[in-house]
Amino acid sequence: MLDPYVRRFIDLPLDFVGKHLAKWGIKANTVTVLGFVTGLTAMLMISIKKYEYAAIFLILNRFLDGVDGAVSRHSRQTDFGGFLDIVCDFIIYSGIVFAFSIANPQYSFSAAFLIFSFIGPITSFLAYATIAAKRQIHSQRRGKKSFYYLGGICEGTETAVVLILMCIMPGIFPELCLIFGILCWMTTIGRIYQAWSDFGNEGLTSDNNVYKAPEVMKGPQDQ
């Protein structure tokens, strides 16, 4: 929900860093892997209850997640790079929550509920992107991406803020899991409605059974 607004403030500095890293020959995938390592380090810090260090590494992880895209735009944007970026993101998102259950077994139910709640936004996001690619629907509202980014209540910004808050205030981890889990389900329901609205009126032609896409489908930038 907040990603398009946050990008107005972070795109310029990220682009500045990405431009210079690309000029120095650093690859976007290298930045992605480095960011993944910092995310794993944040998980380790949480598991041993070093929450202040976890917050630092998680913030660094989110920063590098923005920088890798900027590097790719100034070098060569690849499909594998987009694939690697999203896989690493989703592993870290759920991994951070899992690490809290390691540090505090009494939080296991809350952690399980939130990881379960992540599934809806993740699958609806990827499923919509798959169909959008099939129909050649594009949008740059959330920056230039390798594939279509469907919006919702819970996006990258909201997830990052909640995960960082967990590290800063670990004592309210269960409450944050409950609140954000509910928001994840609201996001899932909203995306299902969006998909039904965009794709639900499709049909087969009566004469040759050839798939016919709705004529009104366009990217947000075209509307």
Rosetta constraint file for C-alpha pairs under 8 A:
AtomPair CA 1 CA 151 HARMONIC 6.20 0.50
AtomPair CA 1 CA 152 HARMONIC 5.26 0.50
AtomPair CA 1 CA 153 HARMONIC 4.76 0.50
AtomPair CA 1 CA 154 HARMONIC 6.30 0.50
AtomPair CA 1 CA 155 HARMONIC 6.12 0.50
AtomPair CA 1 CA 158 HARMONIC 7.72 0.50
AtomPair CA 2 CA 6 HARMONIC 6.10 0.50
AtomPair CA 2 CA 155 HARMONIC 7.37 0.50
AtomPair CA 2 CA 157 HARMONIC 6.28 0.50
AtomPair CA 2 CA 158 HARMONIC 7.10 0.50
AtomPair CA 3 CA 7 HARMONIC 6.04 0.50
AtomPair CA 3 CA 142 HARMONIC 6.45 0.50
AtomPair CA 3 CA 155 HARMONIC 6.80 0.50
AtomPair CA 3 CA 156 HARMONIC 6.76 0.50
AtomPair CA 3 CA 157 HARMONIC 5.73 0.50
AtomPair CA 4 CA 8 HARMONIC 6.99 0.50
AtomPair CA 4 CA 141 HARMONIC 6.16 0.50
AtomPair CA 4 CA 142 HARMONIC 5.19 0.50
AtomPair CA 4 CA 143 HARMONIC 7.97 0.50
AtomPair CA 5 CA 9 HARMONIC 7.59 0.50
AtomPair CA 6 CA 10 HARMONIC 6.41 0.50
AtomPair CA 6 CA 157 HARMONIC 7.71 0.50
AtomPair CA 7 CA 11 HARMONIC 5.28 0.50
AtomPair CA 7 CA 142 HARMONIC 7.10 0.50
AtomPair CA 7 CA 143 HARMONIC 7.54 0.50
AtomPair CA 8 CA 12 HARMONIC 7.79 0.50
AtomPair CA 10 CA 14 HARMONIC 6.05 0.50
AtomPair CA 11 CA 15 HARMONIC 5.83 0.50
AtomPair CA 12 CA 16 HARMONIC 6.21 0.50
AtomPair CA 13 CA 17 HARMONIC 6.35 0.50
AtomPair CA 14 CA 18 HARMONIC 5.97 0.50
AtomPair CA 14 CA 66 HARMONIC 6.57 0.50
AtomPair CA 14 CA 67 HARMONIC 5.53 0.50
AtomPair CA 14 CA 70 HARMONIC 6.23 0.50
AtomPair CA 15 CA 19 HARMONIC 5.86 0.50
AtomPair CA 15 CA 67 HARMONIC 7.35 0.50
AtomPair CA 15 CA 70 HARMONIC 5.13 0.50
AtomPair CA 15 CA 71 HARMONIC 7.56 0.50
AtomPair CA 16 CA 20 HARMONIC 6.55 0.50
AtomPair CA 17 CA 21 HARMONIC 6.24 0.50
AtomPair CA 17 CA 67 HARMONIC 6.89 0.50
AtomPair CA 17 CA 70 HARMONIC 7.64 0.50
AtomPair CA 17 CA 71 HARMONIC 7.89 0.50
AtomPair CA 18 CA 22 HARMONIC 6.05 0.50
AtomPair CA 18 CA 67 HARMONIC 5.57 0.50
AtomPair CA 18 CA 68 HARMONIC 7.01 0.50
AtomPair CA 18 CA 69 HARMONIC 7.72 0.50
AtomPair CA 18 CA 70 HARMONIC 4.62 0.50
AtomPair CA 18 CA 71 HARMONIC 4.15 0.50
AtomPair CA 18 CA 72 HARMONIC 7.80 0.50
AtomPair CA 18 CA 74 HARMONIC 7.04 0.50
AtomPair CA 19 CA 23 HARMONIC 6.19 0.50
AtomPair CA 19 CA 70 HARMONIC 6.92 0.50
AtomPair CA 19 CA 71 HARMONIC 6.00 0.50
AtomPair CA 19 CA 74 HARMONIC 5.68 0.50
AtomPair CA 20 CA 24 HARMONIC 6.27 0.50
AtomPair CA 21 CA 25 HARMONIC 6.50 0.50
AtomPair CA 21 CA 26 HARMONIC 5.43 0.50
AtomPair CA 21 CA 27 HARMONIC 7.90 0.50
AtomPair CA 21 CA 71 HARMONIC 6.50 0.50
AtomPair CA 22 CA 26 HARMONIC 5.30 0.50
AtomPair CA 22 CA 27 HARMONIC 6.61 0.50
AtomPair CA 22 CA 28 HARMONIC 7.86 0.50
AtomPair CA 22 CA 71 HARMONIC 5.38 0.50
AtomPair CA 22 CA 72 HARMONIC 7.67 0.50
AtomPair CA 22 CA 74 HARMONIC 6.09 0.50
AtomPair CA 22 CA 75 HARMONIC 5.96 0.50
AtomPair CA 26 CA 30 HARMONIC 6.93 0.50
AtomPair CA 26 CA 31 HARMONIC 7.72 0.50
AtomPair CA 26 CA 71 HARMONIC 7.92 0.50
AtomPair CA 27 CA 31 HARMONIC 6.70 0.50
AtomPair CA 27 CA 71 HARMONIC 7.00 0.50
AtomPair CA 27 CA 72 HARMONIC 7.40 0.50
AtomPair CA 27 CA 75 HARMONIC 7.81 0.50
AtomPair CA 28 CA 32 HARMONIC 6.30 0.50
AtomPair CA 28 CA 68 HARMONIC 4.73 0.50
AtomPair CA 28 CA 69 HARMONIC 6.81 0.50
AtomPair CA 28 CA 70 HARMONIC 8.00 0.50
AtomPair CA 28 CA 71 HARMONIC 5.27 0.50
AtomPair CA 28 CA 72 HARMONIC 5.23 0.50
AtomPair CA 28 CA 81 HARMONIC 7.26 0.50
AtomPair CA 29 CA 33 HARMONIC 6.15 0.50
AtomPair CA 29 CA 68 HARMONIC 6.96 0.50
AtomPair CA 29 CA 81 HARMONIC 5.96 0.50
AtomPair CA 29 CA 84 HARMONIC 7.65 0.50
AtomPair CA 30 CA 34 HARMONIC 6.15 0.50
AtomPair CA 31 CA 35 HARMONIC 6.04 0.50
AtomPair CA 31 CA 64 HARMONIC 6.37 0.50
AtomPair CA 31 CA 65 HARMONIC 7.75 0.50
AtomPair CA 31 CA 67 HARMONIC 7.33 0.50
AtomPair CA 31 CA 68 HARMONIC 5.35 0.50
AtomPair CA 32 CA 36 HARMONIC 6.20 0.50
AtomPair CA 32 CA 64 HARMONIC 6.83 0.50
AtomPair CA 32 CA 65 HARMONIC 6.37 0.50
AtomPair CA 32 CA 68 HARMONIC 5.76 0.50
AtomPair CA 32 CA 84 HARMONIC 7.51 0.50
AtomPair CA 32 CA 85 HARMONIC 6.16 0.50
AtomPair CA 32 CA 88 HARMONIC 7.78 0.50
AtomPair CA 33 CA 37 HARMONIC 6.26 0.50
AtomPair CA 34 CA 38 HARMONIC 6.39 0.50
AtomPair CA 34 CA 64 HARMONIC 7.63 0.50
AtomPair CA 35 CA 39 HARMONIC 6.24 0.50
AtomPair CA 35 CA 60 HARMONIC 7.24 0.50
AtomPair CA 35 CA 61 HARMONIC 4.69 0.50
AtomPair CA 35 CA 62 HARMONIC 7.47 0.50
AtomPair CA 35 CA 64 HARMONIC 5.23 0.50
AtomPair CA 35 CA 65 HARMONIC 6.26 0.50
AtomPair CA 36 CA 40 HARMONIC 6.26 0.50
AtomPair CA 36 CA 61 HARMONIC 6.75 0.50
AtomPair CA 36 CA 88 HARMONIC 6.01 0.50
AtomPair CA 36 CA 89 HARMONIC 7.71 0.50
AtomPair CA 36 CA 92 HARMONIC 7.32 0.50
AtomPair CA 37 CA 41 HARMONIC 6.15 0.50
AtomPair CA 38 CA 42 HARMONIC 6.21 0.50
AtomPair CA 38 CA 57 HARMONIC 5.50 0.50
AtomPair CA 38 CA 58 HARMONIC 6.82 0.50
AtomPair CA 38 CA 60 HARMONIC 6.85 0.50
AtomPair CA 38 CA 61 HARMONIC 5.45 0.50
AtomPair CA 39 CA 43 HARMONIC 6.39 0.50
AtomPair CA 39 CA 57 HARMONIC 6.45 0.50
AtomPair CA 39 CA 58 HARMONIC 5.69 0.50
AtomPair CA 39 CA 61 HARMONIC 5.40 0.50
AtomPair CA 39 CA 92 HARMONIC 5.91 0.50
AtomPair CA 39 CA 96 HARMONIC 7.98 0.50
AtomPair CA 40 CA 44 HARMONIC 6.31 0.50
AtomPair CA 40 CA 92 HARMONIC 7.00 0.50
AtomPair CA 40 CA 95 HARMONIC 7.87 0.50
AtomPair CA 41 CA 45 HARMONIC 6.20 0.50
AtomPair CA 41 CA 54 HARMONIC 7.32 0.50
AtomPair CA 41 CA 57 HARMONIC 6.67 0.50
AtomPair CA 42 CA 46 HARMONIC 6.23 0.50
AtomPair CA 42 CA 53 HARMONIC 7.18 0.50
AtomPair CA 42 CA 54 HARMONIC 4.21 0.50
AtomPair CA 42 CA 55 HARMONIC 6.98 0.50
AtomPair CA 42 CA 56 HARMONIC 7.78 0.50
AtomPair CA 42 CA 57 HARMONIC 5.16 0.50
AtomPair CA 42 CA 58 HARMONIC 5.59 0.50
AtomPair CA 42 CA 96 HARMONIC 7.34 0.50
AtomPair CA 43 CA 47 HARMONIC 6.23 0.50
AtomPair CA 43 CA 54 HARMONIC 6.90 0.50
AtomPair CA 43 CA 95 HARMONIC 6.53 0.50
AtomPair CA 43 CA 96 HARMONIC 5.26 0.50
AtomPair CA 43 CA 99 HARMONIC 5.48 0.50
AtomPair CA 44 CA 48 HARMONIC 6.52 0.50
AtomPair CA 44 CA 54 HARMONIC 7.77 0.50
AtomPair CA 44 CA 99 HARMONIC 7.23 0.50
AtomPair CA 45 CA 49 HARMONIC 6.11 0.50
AtomPair CA 45 CA 50 HARMONIC 4.90 0.50
AtomPair CA 45 CA 51 HARMONIC 6.30 0.50
AtomPair CA 45 CA 53 HARMONIC 6.37 0.50
AtomPair CA 45 CA 54 HARMONIC 5.05 0.50
AtomPair CA 46 CA 50 HARMONIC 5.60 0.50
AtomPair CA 46 CA 51 HARMONIC 5.40 0.50
AtomPair CA 46 CA 54 HARMONIC 5.79 0.50
AtomPair CA 46 CA 96 HARMONIC 7.61 0.50
AtomPair CA 46 CA 99 HARMONIC 5.85 0.50
AtomPair CA 46 CA 100 HARMONIC 6.18 0.50
AtomPair CA 46 CA 103 HARMONIC 6.59 0.50
AtomPair CA 46 CA 167 HARMONIC 7.51 0.50
AtomPair CA 47 CA 99 HARMONIC 5.08 0.50
AtomPair CA 47 CA 100 HARMONIC 6.22 0.50
AtomPair CA 47 CA 101 HARMONIC 7.95 0.50
AtomPair CA 47 CA 102 HARMONIC 5.51 0.50
AtomPair CA 47 CA 103 HARMONIC 4.50 0.50
AtomPair CA 48 CA 103 HARMONIC 6.10 0.50
AtomPair CA 49 CA 103 HARMONIC 6.11 0.50
AtomPair CA 50 CA 54 HARMONIC 6.29 0.50
AtomPair CA 51 CA 55 HARMONIC 6.19 0.50
AtomPair CA 51 CA 167 HARMONIC 5.09 0.50
AtomPair CA 51 CA 168 HARMONIC 6.70 0.50
AtomPair CA 51 CA 170 HARMONIC 7.55 0.50
AtomPair CA 52 CA 56 HARMONIC 6.63 0.50
AtomPair CA 52 CA 167 HARMONIC 6.63 0.50
AtomPair CA 52 CA 168 HARMONIC 6.56 0.50
AtomPair CA 53 CA 57 HARMONIC 6.33 0.50
AtomPair CA 54 CA 58 HARMONIC 5.96 0.50
AtomPair CA 54 CA 167 HARMONIC 6.42 0.50
AtomPair CA 55 CA 59 HARMONIC 6.07 0.50
AtomPair CA 55 CA 164 HARMONIC 5.75 0.50
AtomPair CA 55 CA 167 HARMONIC 5.37 0.50
AtomPair CA 55 CA 168 HARMONIC 6.64 0.50
AtomPair CA 56 CA 60 HARMONIC 6.25 0.50
AtomPair CA 57 CA 61 HARMONIC 6.06 0.50
AtomPair CA 58 CA 62 HARMONIC 6.29 0.50
AtomPair CA 58 CA 164 HARMONIC 6.92 0.50
AtomPair CA 59 CA 63 HARMONIC 6.20 0.50
AtomPair CA 59 CA 164 HARMONIC 7.31 0.50
AtomPair CA 60 CA 64 HARMONIC 6.15 0.50
AtomPair CA 61 CA 65 HARMONIC 6.14 0.50
AtomPair CA 62 CA 66 HARMONIC 6.54 0.50
AtomPair CA 62 CA 160 HARMONIC 7.20 0.50
AtomPair CA 63 CA 67 HARMONIC 6.31 0.50
AtomPair CA 64 CA 68 HARMONIC 6.07 0.50
AtomPair CA 65 CA 69 HARMONIC 7.18 0.50
AtomPair CA 65 CA 85 HARMONIC 7.49 0.50
AtomPair CA 65 CA 89 HARMONIC 7.97 0.50
AtomPair CA 66 CA 70 HARMONIC 6.78 0.50
AtomPair CA 67 CA 71 HARMONIC 6.19 0.50
AtomPair CA 68 CA 72 HARMONIC 6.27 0.50
AtomPair CA 69 CA 73 HARMONIC 6.32 0.50
AtomPair CA 69 CA 145 HARMONIC 7.90 0.50
AtomPair CA 70 CA 74 HARMONIC 6.57 0.50
AtomPair CA 71 CA 75 HARMONIC 6.23 0.50
AtomPair CA 72 CA 76 HARMONIC 5.18 0.50
AtomPair CA 72 CA 77 HARMONIC 4.76 0.50
AtomPair CA 72 CA 78 HARMONIC 7.76 0.50
AtomPair CA 73 CA 77 HARMONIC 5.93 0.50
AtomPair CA 77 CA 81 HARMONIC 6.96 0.50
AtomPair CA 77 CA 82 HARMONIC 7.98 0.50
AtomPair CA 77 CA 146 HARMONIC 7.61 0.50
AtomPair CA 78 CA 82 HARMONIC 6.60 0.50
AtomPair CA 78 CA 146 HARMONIC 7.42 0.50
AtomPair CA 79 CA 83 HARMONIC 6.23 0.50
AtomPair CA 79 CA 146 HARMONIC 6.23 0.50
AtomPair CA 80 CA 84 HARMONIC 5.97 0.50
AtomPair CA 81 CA 85 HARMONIC 6.07 0.50
AtomPair CA 82 CA 86 HARMONIC 6.40 0.50
AtomPair CA 82 CA 145 HARMONIC 7.47 0.50
AtomPair CA 82 CA 146 HARMONIC 5.25 0.50
AtomPair CA 82 CA 147 HARMONIC 7.56 0.50
AtomPair CA 83 CA 87 HARMONIC 6.27 0.50
AtomPair CA 84 CA 88 HARMONIC 6.11 0.50
AtomPair CA 85 CA 89 HARMONIC 6.22 0.50
AtomPair CA 86 CA 90 HARMONIC 6.28 0.50
AtomPair CA 87 CA 91 HARMONIC 6.27 0.50
AtomPair CA 88 CA 92 HARMONIC 6.23 0.50
AtomPair CA 89 CA 93 HARMONIC 6.14 0.50
AtomPair CA 90 CA 94 HARMONIC 6.37 0.50
AtomPair CA 90 CA 122 HARMONIC 7.86 0.50
AtomPair CA 91 CA 95 HARMONIC 5.77 0.50
AtomPair CA 92 CA 96 HARMONIC 5.90 0.50
AtomPair CA 93 CA 97 HARMONIC 6.92 0.50
AtomPair CA 93 CA 159 HARMONIC 7.70 0.50
AtomPair CA 93 CA 163 HARMONIC 7.80 0.50
AtomPair CA 94 CA 98 HARMONIC 6.16 0.50
AtomPair CA 94 CA 115 HARMONIC 5.83 0.50
AtomPair CA 94 CA 118 HARMONIC 7.67 0.50
AtomPair CA 95 CA 99 HARMONIC 6.04 0.50
AtomPair CA 96 CA 100 HARMONIC 6.76 0.50
AtomPair CA 96 CA 163 HARMONIC 7.29 0.50
AtomPair CA 97 CA 101 HARMONIC 7.00 0.50
AtomPair CA 97 CA 111 HARMONIC 5.68 0.50
AtomPair CA 97 CA 114 HARMONIC 7.64 0.50
AtomPair CA 97 CA 115 HARMONIC 7.16 0.50
AtomPair CA 97 CA 163 HARMONIC 7.78 0.50
AtomPair CA 98 CA 102 HARMONIC 6.69 0.50
AtomPair CA 98 CA 111 HARMONIC 6.19 0.50
AtomPair CA 98 CA 112 HARMONIC 7.76 0.50
AtomPair CA 98 CA 115 HARMONIC 7.88 0.50
AtomPair CA 99 CA 103 HARMONIC 6.35 0.50
AtomPair CA 100 CA 104 HARMONIC 5.92 0.50
AtomPair CA 100 CA 105 HARMONIC 7.89 0.50
AtomPair CA 100 CA 107 HARMONIC 7.02 0.50
AtomPair CA 100 CA 108 HARMONIC 7.89 0.50
AtomPair CA 100 CA 111 HARMONIC 7.25 0.50
AtomPair CA 101 CA 105 HARMONIC 4.95 0.50
AtomPair CA 101 CA 106 HARMONIC 7.17 0.50
AtomPair CA 101 CA 107 HARMONIC 5.27 0.50
AtomPair CA 101 CA 108 HARMONIC 4.72 0.50
AtomPair CA 101 CA 111 HARMONIC 6.19 0.50
AtomPair CA 102 CA 108 HARMONIC 7.92 0.50
AtomPair CA 104 CA 108 HARMONIC 7.39 0.50
AtomPair CA 107 CA 111 HARMONIC 6.11 0.50
AtomPair CA 107 CA 173 HARMONIC 7.68 0.50
AtomPair CA 107 CA 174 HARMONIC 6.60 0.50
AtomPair CA 108 CA 112 HARMONIC 5.98 0.50
AtomPair CA 109 CA 113 HARMONIC 6.13 0.50
AtomPair CA 110 CA 114 HARMONIC 6.33 0.50
AtomPair CA 110 CA 173 HARMONIC 7.91 0.50
AtomPair CA 110 CA 174 HARMONIC 5.38 0.50
AtomPair CA 110 CA 177 HARMONIC 5.88 0.50
AtomPair CA 110 CA 178 HARMONIC 7.00 0.50
AtomPair CA 111 CA 115 HARMONIC 6.18 0.50
AtomPair CA 111 CA 174 HARMONIC 7.64 0.50
AtomPair CA 111 CA 177 HARMONIC 6.74 0.50
AtomPair CA 112 CA 116 HARMONIC 5.98 0.50
AtomPair CA 113 CA 117 HARMONIC 6.09 0.50
AtomPair CA 113 CA 177 HARMONIC 7.31 0.50
AtomPair CA 113 CA 178 HARMONIC 7.66 0.50
AtomPair CA 113 CA 181 HARMONIC 6.98 0.50
AtomPair CA 114 CA 118 HARMONIC 6.18 0.50
AtomPair CA 114 CA 177 HARMONIC 5.45 0.50
AtomPair CA 114 CA 178 HARMONIC 7.12 0.50
AtomPair CA 114 CA 180 HARMONIC 7.34 0.50
AtomPair CA 114 CA 181 HARMONIC 5.04 0.50
AtomPair CA 115 CA 119 HARMONIC 6.94 0.50
AtomPair CA 116 CA 120 HARMONIC 7.98 0.50
AtomPair CA 117 CA 121 HARMONIC 7.74 0.50
AtomPair CA 117 CA 181 HARMONIC 5.28 0.50
AtomPair CA 117 CA 182 HARMONIC 7.62 0.50
AtomPair CA 117 CA 184 HARMONIC 5.88 0.50
AtomPair CA 117 CA 185 HARMONIC 6.32 0.50
AtomPair CA 118 CA 122 HARMONIC 6.20 0.50
AtomPair CA 118 CA 181 HARMONIC 7.36 0.50
AtomPair CA 118 CA 184 HARMONIC 6.40 0.50
AtomPair CA 119 CA 123 HARMONIC 5.93 0.50
AtomPair CA 120 CA 124 HARMONIC 5.94 0.50
AtomPair CA 120 CA 184 HARMONIC 7.12 0.50
AtomPair CA 120 CA 185 HARMONIC 6.71 0.50
AtomPair CA 120 CA 187 HARMONIC 7.93 0.50
AtomPair CA 120 CA 188 HARMONIC 5.21 0.50
AtomPair CA 121 CA 125 HARMONIC 5.82 0.50
AtomPair CA 121 CA 154 HARMONIC 7.69 0.50
AtomPair CA 121 CA 184 HARMONIC 6.27 0.50
AtomPair CA 121 CA 185 HARMONIC 7.51 0.50
AtomPair CA 121 CA 187 HARMONIC 6.29 0.50
AtomPair CA 121 CA 188 HARMONIC 5.14 0.50
AtomPair CA 121 CA 191 HARMONIC 7.92 0.50
AtomPair CA 122 CA 126 HARMONIC 6.27 0.50
AtomPair CA 123 CA 127 HARMONIC 5.85 0.50
AtomPair CA 124 CA 128 HARMONIC 5.95 0.50
AtomPair CA 124 CA 188 HARMONIC 6.60 0.50
AtomPair CA 124 CA 191 HARMONIC 6.50 0.50
AtomPair CA 124 CA 192 HARMONIC 7.12 0.50
AtomPair CA 125 CA 129 HARMONIC 6.22 0.50
AtomPair CA 125 CA 149 HARMONIC 7.11 0.50
AtomPair CA 125 CA 150 HARMONIC 5.98 0.50
AtomPair CA 125 CA 191 HARMONIC 7.82 0.50
AtomPair CA 126 CA 130 HARMONIC 6.17 0.50
AtomPair CA 127 CA 131 HARMONIC 6.50 0.50
AtomPair CA 128 CA 132 HARMONIC 5.99 0.50
AtomPair CA 128 CA 148 HARMONIC 7.81 0.50
AtomPair CA 128 CA 150 HARMONIC 7.11 0.50
AtomPair CA 128 CA 195 HARMONIC 6.94 0.50
AtomPair CA 129 CA 133 HARMONIC 6.08 0.50
AtomPair CA 129 CA 147 HARMONIC 6.29 0.50
AtomPair CA 129 CA 148 HARMONIC 4.94 0.50
AtomPair CA 129 CA 149 HARMONIC 6.68 0.50
AtomPair CA 129 CA 150 HARMONIC 7.23 0.50
AtomPair CA 130 CA 134 HARMONIC 6.37 0.50
AtomPair CA 131 CA 135 HARMONIC 6.27 0.50
AtomPair CA 132 CA 136 HARMONIC 5.86 0.50
AtomPair CA 132 CA 137 HARMONIC 4.95 0.50
AtomPair CA 132 CA 138 HARMONIC 7.34 0.50
AtomPair CA 132 CA 148 HARMONIC 6.47 0.50
AtomPair CA 133 CA 137 HARMONIC 6.09 0.50
AtomPair CA 133 CA 138 HARMONIC 7.79 0.50
AtomPair CA 133 CA 147 HARMONIC 7.01 0.50
AtomPair CA 133 CA 148 HARMONIC 7.16 0.50
AtomPair CA 135 CA 213 HARMONIC 7.65 0.50
AtomPair CA 137 CA 148 HARMONIC 7.35 0.50
AtomPair CA 137 CA 217 HARMONIC 7.45 0.50
AtomPair CA 137 CA 218 HARMONIC 6.00 0.50
AtomPair CA 137 CA 219 HARMONIC 5.30 0.50
AtomPair CA 138 CA 147 HARMONIC 7.61 0.50
AtomPair CA 138 CA 148 HARMONIC 5.95 0.50
AtomPair CA 138 CA 218 HARMONIC 7.66 0.50
AtomPair CA 138 CA 219 HARMONIC 5.04 0.50
AtomPair CA 138 CA 220 HARMONIC 7.77 0.50
AtomPair CA 139 CA 144 HARMONIC 7.81 0.50
AtomPair CA 139 CA 148 HARMONIC 6.38 0.50
AtomPair CA 139 CA 149 HARMONIC 7.50 0.50
AtomPair CA 139 CA 219 HARMONIC 5.24 0.50
AtomPair CA 139 CA 220 HARMONIC 5.87 0.50
AtomPair CA 139 CA 221 HARMONIC 5.87 0.50
AtomPair CA 140 CA 144 HARMONIC 5.09 0.50
AtomPair CA 140 CA 145 HARMONIC 7.03 0.50
AtomPair CA 140 CA 221 HARMONIC 7.08 0.50
AtomPair CA 141 CA 220 HARMONIC 7.45 0.50
AtomPair CA 141 CA 221 HARMONIC 7.07 0.50
AtomPair CA 142 CA 149 HARMONIC 7.06 0.50
AtomPair CA 145 CA 149 HARMONIC 7.51 0.50
AtomPair CA 150 CA 191 HARMONIC 7.86 0.50
AtomPair CA 151 CA 155 HARMONIC 6.81 0.50
AtomPair CA 151 CA 191 HARMONIC 8.00 0.50
AtomPair CA 152 CA 187 HARMONIC 5.30 0.50
AtomPair CA 152 CA 190 HARMONIC 7.05 0.50
AtomPair CA 152 CA 191 HARMONIC 6.96 0.50
AtomPair CA 153 CA 158 HARMONIC 7.97 0.50
AtomPair CA 153 CA 183 HARMONIC 6.73 0.50
AtomPair CA 153 CA 184 HARMONIC 7.40 0.50
AtomPair CA 153 CA 186 HARMONIC 7.32 0.50
AtomPair CA 153 CA 187 HARMONIC 5.27 0.50
AtomPair CA 154 CA 158 HARMONIC 5.60 0.50
AtomPair CA 154 CA 159 HARMONIC 6.48 0.50
AtomPair CA 154 CA 183 HARMONIC 6.64 0.50
AtomPair CA 154 CA 184 HARMONIC 6.00 0.50
AtomPair CA 154 CA 187 HARMONIC 6.18 0.50
AtomPair CA 155 CA 159 HARMONIC 6.15 0.50
AtomPair CA 156 CA 160 HARMONIC 6.04 0.50
AtomPair CA 157 CA 161 HARMONIC 6.19 0.50
AtomPair CA 158 CA 162 HARMONIC 6.21 0.50
AtomPair CA 159 CA 163 HARMONIC 6.15 0.50
AtomPair CA 160 CA 164 HARMONIC 6.08 0.50
AtomPair CA 161 CA 165 HARMONIC 6.08 0.50
AtomPair CA 162 CA 166 HARMONIC 6.25 0.50
AtomPair CA 162 CA 176 HARMONIC 7.17 0.50
AtomPair CA 162 CA 180 HARMONIC 7.63 0.50
AtomPair CA 163 CA 167 HARMONIC 6.63 0.50
AtomPair CA 164 CA 168 HARMONIC 6.28 0.50
AtomPair CA 165 CA 169 HARMONIC 5.74 0.50
AtomPair CA 165 CA 170 HARMONIC 7.64 0.50
AtomPair CA 166 CA 170 HARMONIC 4.90 0.50
AtomPair CA 166 CA 171 HARMONIC 7.95 0.50
AtomPair CA 166 CA 172 HARMONIC 7.18 0.50
AtomPair CA 166 CA 173 HARMONIC 5.63 0.50
AtomPair CA 166 CA 176 HARMONIC 7.31 0.50
AtomPair CA 169 CA 173 HARMONIC 7.26 0.50
AtomPair CA 172 CA 176 HARMONIC 6.28 0.50
AtomPair CA 173 CA 177 HARMONIC 6.14 0.50
AtomPair CA 174 CA 178 HARMONIC 6.28 0.50
AtomPair CA 175 CA 179 HARMONIC 6.21 0.50
AtomPair CA 176 CA 180 HARMONIC 5.89 0.50
AtomPair CA 177 CA 181 HARMONIC 5.62 0.50
AtomPair CA 178 CA 182 HARMONIC 6.24 0.50
AtomPair CA 179 CA 183 HARMONIC 6.42 0.50
AtomPair CA 180 CA 184 HARMONIC 6.09 0.50
AtomPair CA 181 CA 185 HARMONIC 6.46 0.50
AtomPair CA 182 CA 186 HARMONIC 6.33 0.50
AtomPair CA 183 CA 187 HARMONIC 6.14 0.50
AtomPair CA 184 CA 188 HARMONIC 6.24 0.50
AtomPair CA 185 CA 189 HARMONIC 6.20 0.50
AtomPair CA 186 CA 190 HARMONIC 6.14 0.50
AtomPair CA 187 CA 191 HARMONIC 6.14 0.50
AtomPair CA 188 CA 192 HARMONIC 6.16 0.50
AtomPair CA 189 CA 193 HARMONIC 6.28 0.50
AtomPair CA 190 CA 194 HARMONIC 6.16 0.50
AtomPair CA 191 CA 195 HARMONIC 6.04 0.50
AtomPair CA 192 CA 196 HARMONIC 6.11 0.50
AtomPair CA 193 CA 197 HARMONIC 6.02 0.50
AtomPair CA 194 CA 198 HARMONIC 6.10 0.50
AtomPair CA 195 CA 199 HARMONIC 5.57 0.50
AtomPair CA 195 CA 200 HARMONIC 7.00 0.50
AtomPair CA 196 CA 200 HARMONIC 4.35 0.50
AtomPair CA 196 CA 201 HARMONIC 7.78 0.50
AtomPair CA 197 CA 201 HARMONIC 7.55 0.50
AtomPair CA 198 CA 214 HARMONIC 7.86 0.50
AtomPair CA 198 CA 217 HARMONIC 6.88 0.50
AtomPair CA 199 CA 213 HARMONIC 7.98 0.50
AtomPair CA 199 CA 214 HARMONIC 7.38 0.50
AtomPair CA 201 CA 214 HARMONIC 7.03 0.50
AtomPair CA 202 CA 211 HARMONIC 7.93 0.50
AtomPair CA 202 CA 212 HARMONIC 6.50 0.50
AtomPair CA 202 CA 213 HARMONIC 5.87 0.50
AtomPair CA 202 CA 214 HARMONIC 6.07 0.50
AtomPair CA 203 CA 211 HARMONIC 6.52 0.50
AtomPair CA 203 CA 212 HARMONIC 6.05 0.50
AtomPair CA 203 CA 213 HARMONIC 7.60 0.50
AtomPair CA 204 CA 209 HARMONIC 5.11 0.50
AtomPair CA 204 CA 210 HARMONIC 5.74 0.50
AtomPair CA 204 CA 211 HARMONIC 5.09 0.50
AtomPair CA 204 CA 212 HARMONIC 6.05 0.50
AtomPair CA 205 CA 209 HARMONIC 5.07 0.50
AtomPair CA 205 CA 210 HARMONIC 5.70 0.50
AtomPair CA 205 CA 211 HARMONIC 6.72 0.50
AtomPair CA 205 CA 212 HARMONIC 6.70 0.50
AtomPair CA 213 CA 217 HARMONIC 7.88 0.50
AtomPair CA 218 CA 222 HARMONIC 6.13 0.50
AtomPair CA 218 CA 223 HARMONIC 7.09 0.50
AtomPair CA 219 CA 223 HARMONIC 7.04 0.50
